[in-house]
Amino acid sequence: MNIRLFKPSFGEEELQAVKEAFDRSWVGLGPKVSEFEQAWQDFTGAKMAVGLNSATAALHLALAVFRFPEGKKVLVPSLTFSSTASAILYNRLVPVFVDSDPVTLGISLEDLERKYDKNCVAVMPVHYAGHPVPMEKLMPWAREKGLKVIEDCAHTAGGMYKGKMLGVWGDIGCYSFEEKKLMTTGDGGMMVTNDPELFKDVKAMRWVGIDKDNWKTAQTYTQADQDAMHWYYELNVLGYKYNMNDLAASIGLVQFKKLPGFNQKRSQIIRQYLDGLENLPGIIPLLPYEPEKYPYQMFGIRADNRNELMIHLKSKGIATGCHYTPLSIQPLFESFGRNCPFIEKEADRFITLPLHADLADAEIIYVLDTIRAYLQ
Ligand SMILES: *Cc1c(COP(=O)(O)O)cnc(C)c1O
């Protein structure tokens, strides 16, 4: 056995979509990106969606659009991937790390209240593993304090919470299509908002400062009525090379159609894990999973003898991981304070188990049997 922790799921359809992009000989920023953006906008119910080459880029631009004064503070959970907090540093802002709720592992609303001060300008809730942050409580609190809210939705895509999709509760939502996520474009990301005014410069910011549709220009290039000044553009904002391209968007449009099926499969696997791991000594599920309600990117457990169990699973050909080492104890971020005592200790118990849409029944049973045998 050699069971991977994460694995993208592809078929002939993705290959065909890539071939079509080749046949058009248009693989940069183009019509497929626009089509994918429209699909994502309809799917989330957001007023505007913009395609990027990663969620890291989305998080960077999400903070950048507010043009916060240098040195202001942004509240971010310690338990997240590097990018959420790196985006704060890219913008010359200061991360304030917030501890986790002991049960859900999402950002702790109590610690949020404790860590807030008048210099805070934004909060970045992460729907960790796909489990929703209680946005109906966080939003009124953030509004009362005048904080902007950026949702890191890298672990969710299609998660409905209290009738509204995760990603459209705050000011901006950022999704990831990196290969370990719920659906993939190789690398890719999407940012959404219900306030298009916020995004008025985003298309220029993602494409080296240019806000122009080159595909449309190319289509009408040789028409007599086409202005010979078609090449002209103005630079008004500092842009980055962060655009999604048509190759990625072509793959994304196919994966998007498969997303409901992927999510359903992941939910079934999590239900099998939960049933199979019930009442085992020394281990509990990572969080209160509700797989029939929400899609999850990650399944994990908390184990008393974490390292020994991990080594045992490795020896049996089962890949595991730990998501994550809390950022407040990473050397890069340590100077901002090692001040999230619960999660800094609790993360030592985390084991992420294999979860992906192609995981076979026999593999799930093998993982469960291996854990059970070890605990006997
Ligand atoms: C993967 C991930 C990101 C970054 O996504 P990319 O598309 O790889 O840039 C950000 N936040 C979290 C929580 C992630 O898991």
The ligand as an ORCA input file, in Angstrom:
! r2SCAN-3c Opt
* xyz 0 1
  C      -3.524     26.578      0.402
  C      -3.857     27.695      1.305
  C      -3.632     29.037      0.946
  C      -2.874     29.415     -0.285
  O      -3.420     28.934     -1.447
  P      -2.559     28.980     -2.799
  O      -3.595     28.896     -3.862
  O      -1.643     27.790     -2.765
  O      -1.794     30.254     -2.825
  C      -4.072     30.021      1.800
  N      -4.683     29.740      2.964
  C      -4.896     28.472      3.360
  C      -5.617     28.228      4.650
  C      -4.473     27.401      2.551
  O      -4.668     26.149      2.957
*
